[in-house]
Amino acid sequence: MKSNTFIYSINELDLSASKILRVMGYREGEAPEPLSGLVSEILKETVSFIPARAEYILMENPEFNESCKSLYIDDIVFSPGTTVYEKLRGSRAMAIFLATAGEEIGCRSRKAMNEGELLIGYVYDIVGSEIVEAACEALFRYFEKEMALRGWMTTNMYSPGYCEWDVADQHKLFRLFPDNFCNIRLTPSALMDPVKSASGIIGAGEKVEKLDNTCSLCNKDGCTFRRSSFHG
């Protein structure tokens, strides 16, 4: 079982005020100056925070059970639902990954919200989400290059809680990380702490593919992954 660990400073994650503002719904140059300045200030502040962390474990030769749409990784049974199962089916190897922006950004967001500084808290929250997503994307690019050396393609990233995949499978996934370089904890309800964290699976093999956008595969209302590039 091969593992890879990564530490990403904010300067390595290709984040900018304009990107954060786009996520908030503003086109280039349209954001009001107080907001644009606030985003830039918070991004500069995050440079002093503990860097983002990410890791993946490479699992070879996962097994697939067509009748119940389940996959077996290191004798652990995952039930990702039909949609995710079909996209992972045929993988010759899988990266099981974790990533986190750390605790500081979430603490700053909650503190600001509790003190009535709702906009500041909201910006911290958005920046934290973008940090962990950027860390996942950097990990994905590394894994994609590693698999290309084998002549393999990769799937999108798929996470418990996405589409039909029960978030409770987080507990099974975390059993594969006894050392947990990212220091992410799970609550009994399978929520991650720090909250600005992510986990999931990427498949790799000759017969898998990465889709430009996977949201069309899922009809789930109110999906927290709807905008995320984790899945497309």
N, C-alpha and C positions, 0 to 999 in steps of 0.2 A: 504494500500500500504506500504509494508515493504522495508526499504532501508538499505544498508550496505555500510560502507565507510572504506577504507584501506589506510594506509601510509606505503610505502616500502622504507627502506634505500637501498642503493646500495649493502650493505653486505647481505641483506636478499634475493636478487634476483638471487643468484646462477650464477652470471656472472663471467667470467674469461677471461684472455687474449687469452687462447687457443680456447675458444668458439668464441670469436670475430674474431679471425684469421680464423677459419673454415668457418665462414660466408663470409669472404673475399676470400675464395677459397683455403686456405692453409691447407694441412694436418699437423698432429702433427710433429713439429720439422722442417718443410720445410720453414717457413717464414724467410726472411732475418732478421738478428739481429736488424738493425735500426728500422724496422717496428715493430717487436715484442716488443722492448723497448718502442716505441711510444705508442702502444696500452696499455701496462701496466701503463705507466705514465698517460695517459688520464683516465683510469679506476680509478686510485688512486685519481685523481683530482675530479672526479665526486662525491666522498664521501662527499665533502664539499657543493655540490649543494643541492637545496631544494629537499627533497625526492619525489619519484614518488607517484602519487595518483591514486586511482581507486575507483569506486563505482558501485553498481547496485541496481536497484529497482525491487522487485519481484512483478510481475503482475500475478494474478491468473485467470484461466479460460478465456484465449484468445479465440476469435471467428474466425472461418475460413469460407471463402466464396469460395467454390469449383469452381463455374462457372467462377469467374474472378481471381482466385488464389490470393486472398487478405486476410489479417488478420487484425482483429480489436483489438486494445489494448487501453483501456480507451477511447473509442469512436473515436480513431484516426485510419484511414485506412492506412495500409502499403501495398505496392505492390512490394514484393521482387522478383518477377519473378518465373517461374515454378520450377526451380531447387531448390531454397532456400525454396519456399513454401512447396514443397513435403517433404523436410527434417524437417521442423518445424511442419508440419501438425500432429495433434495428441498430441501436447504438452498440458499438463494440467496446466502448469505455464511457465512463461518466465522471465529470468533475462535480463533486459535492462541495458547495462553497458557503462561506460565511463572509460578511463584511460589516463594518460598523464605522460610523463617524465619531464614536466615543460619547462620553456622558456630558461633556461640558456644554455643547451646543444645545442639547435638550434642556439642561438645567437653566441656561440663560433664557431660553424661550419661556419656560414655565414661570421663572421669577418675574419676567417682564409682564406676562399675562396676569399674574397674581397681583402685581402692583398697578394694574390698570393700563399699562403701556401696550395696548393690544396690537398696534401696528408693528412695534419693535419685536414683540413676541412672535408675530406672524412671520416677519422677515427672518428671524432666527430659525423658525421652523422650516421655512422653504429652503434656506441655505443648508440646513442639516440634511434635508432630504436629497438635495442635489449633491452634497458631498458623498453620501453613501452610494448614490446611484453612479456617480463618476468613478468611485472606487470599484464598483462592480463591473463597470464598462472596461476599466483598465485591466482587471483580472481576466475578463472575457477575451480581450484582445491578446493577452499573453497565452491563454489556453488555446485560442484559435490558431495562433502561430505554431504552438507545440504540436497540435494535431495535424496541421498542414505538412509538417515534416514526415508524418506517417502516410501522407496522401489522403487524409480523412477530412471530411467536412464536420461542421458542428451544428447543433440545434440552437434555438433561442434559449435564454435562461427561463426556467420555470420554477415557481416557488409555491410551497404550501399556502393555501388561501386563494390561489389564482384559479379562476374558472371553477371546475367541479372538485378541485383538490382540497380536501378537508385540512384546515390549518393545524389540526391535532397531530398530523404527521410530522410537525416540527420536532416533537419529542423523539421520534424515531431517527430523524435526520441528525439531531444533536448527539445521539448515542455514538455516531461515527467520529465525533470529535472529543475524545477523552482529554486531550491537552488544551483545546480551545484557545488558540493563540489570540483570538479576537476578544476573549473574556466576555462573551455575551451570555446572559442568563435567560432562562425561560421561566415564565410564570406558569402556574398550573393550567391556565387557559391557553397556553402556547404563544403568548405574546412575548416579544423580545425586549430585553432591557440590557443596554440602552435602547431606547425606542427607535433611534435613527440607525437601524441595523437591517440587514437583509440576509436571506439564506435561499438555497435552492439547488437545482440540478441543471447541468448542461450535458447533453449527449454528444457523442462523436462517433463517426464511422463513415464507411463508403456510401451508405444509402440514406443518410439523414440530410436534412436541409435546414437552413436558417431563413425564416420568412421575413419579409420587409415589415409586416405588421400582423400581429396575431389577434388583435382585439375583435376582428370580424369572426373569429372562431368561437367567441364566447358571448352569451347574451345576458350575463350577470349584471343586474342593475346596481349602481352605486359602487362599482369596483374600484378599490384603491389603487389598482395597477393600471387603470385605463390609459393614463398618459405615459406611464413608465416605459422606457426603452428596454427594461429588463426583458420584455416579452415581445418586442417587435419594433 
